[in-house]
């Protein structure tokens, strides 16, 4: 299961200091991939429901 927006907010707020460039890039990449998986799941569910 992918992480919710609330989980991401919590992760960012728990950072002790601003992330390094590498940490920021990793975090953004993870958020993007998580969001993309959510969208893919929603599209697949919608397509499944249309076919029934």
Order of alpha helices (4+ residues) and beta strands (2+ residues): alpha-alpha
